[in-house]
């Protein structure tokens, strides 16, 4: 028996997904919005980046469905009690990666601990050595002989599984496109393989194949090996890196959701109405920019910590407490990060308001709000889109920096920032523990790089001047 648990960030994440779906339905029926997106999906870089971003998003959504398991019933117990551990669908899918915990550090694909400890030898004498891991390579009778053959066998199995899955996807997808194009299935499959489609489906399927191969490797390796090693308390680093995806996505998306209405509305109002409205908005964002951002965030987070410490009855589990801090961090980052986009939109609106069609609308008595929504916003959309995606990348990196200085997410929350923060001590020890830092860097780098590449294509597609030139 389980008890569903809806955290604050969970609700906002699914609200954001609903808004994206509604926007997609809305844009599909309007050519001025649908045409740029068609240009986006014709780019190989954009399609490959979109597949990677979709994989990250899927992981984040699975990690946003939380629940608590019921405790075993005791004799005479009437009411069901639930455990304090908050799990997610992703935790269940990861299975062994979450539950197989060692005693301390172990290197990637290691069979023994990374540091020497006192242990008993075959004669019962106490000696210092490298003990065998409880889970990593436990299936091997002779690690020195069997280790690499076992790894090669699992890699080969993962490759074969990936080929089988991708062949099935390729055939089914080809059949679907053949029905849409009204062509024979072999012709559609050949067109996809040779890259003769308007949308680069070959690139999409190739990127998806790489993602499926990674999933297969994790599924086949995680039960027997720690692919990225373990940390100081023996927890799998791969598990921490995957669980940190949700934190990065929440910081990037929810902060943008909070920031966007302020930036767009105030920026257009300042540029269109000018006068005292412009003066007030300029004063507001100039004053906010004058306050050191890190100090403002630190003060707000510390005040929130004091409030939570004085009201422990508000939080039934540690996960709810950590989630409240994460949500508050998103809010304060959103409040402090809207000024740049607002200033940019103000300057562009000052130029657009002088164009003939805007002046004509004003002369015919069209309301200022309708002019902003109907004529100004579509011509500002390319700036909004590129800024939003670039801000997403910056916010993911900002979380790492804030957690590093101790004012980021809760220490119990798995995030790349917390991993980097712990790695600074691990890099100073002898021998160096390097895999935690490298793992956080690779996962964060992949997400930020994909977002940046995708944003470049979106910027080109939504820029009205570039569309006119084409």
Secondary structure as GFF3:
##gff-version 3
##sequence-region A 1 470
A	DSSP	beta_strand	2	5	.	.	.	ID=ss1
A	DSSP	alpha_helix	8	28	.	.	.	ID=ss2
A	DSSP	alpha_helix	31	41	.	.	.	ID=ss3
A	DSSP	alpha_helix	44	62	.	.	.	ID=ss4
A	DSSP	beta_strand	66	70	.	.	.	ID=ss5
A	DSSP	beta_strand	82	88	.	.	.	ID=ss6
A	DSSP	alpha_helix	89	94	.	.	.	ID=ss7
A	DSSP	alpha_helix	96	99	.	.	.	ID=ss8
A	DSSP	beta_strand	117	120	.	.	.	ID=ss9
A	DSSP	beta_strand	126	129	.	.	.	ID=ss10
A	DSSP	alpha_helix	143	181	.	.	.	ID=ss11
A	DSSP	alpha_helix	185	193	.	.	.	ID=ss12
A	DSSP	alpha_helix	201	221	.	.	.	ID=ss13
A	DSSP	alpha_helix	237	273	.	.	.	ID=ss14
A	DSSP	alpha_helix	275	290	.	.	.	ID=ss15
A	DSSP	alpha_helix	293	310	.	.	.	ID=ss16
A	DSSP	three_ten_helix	312	314	.	.	.	ID=ss17
A	DSSP	alpha_helix	318	336	.	.	.	ID=ss18
A	DSSP	alpha_helix	339	352	.	.	.	ID=ss19
A	DSSP	alpha_helix	356	363	.	.	.	ID=ss20
A	DSSP	alpha_helix	368	371	.	.	.	ID=ss21
A	DSSP	pi_helix	372	376	.	.	.	ID=ss22
A	DSSP	alpha_helix	377	404	.	.	.	ID=ss23
A	DSSP	alpha_helix	416	426	.	.	.	ID=ss24
A	DSSP	alpha_helix	435	462	.	.	.	ID=ss25
A	DSSP	alpha_helix	464	469	.	.	.	ID=ss26
###
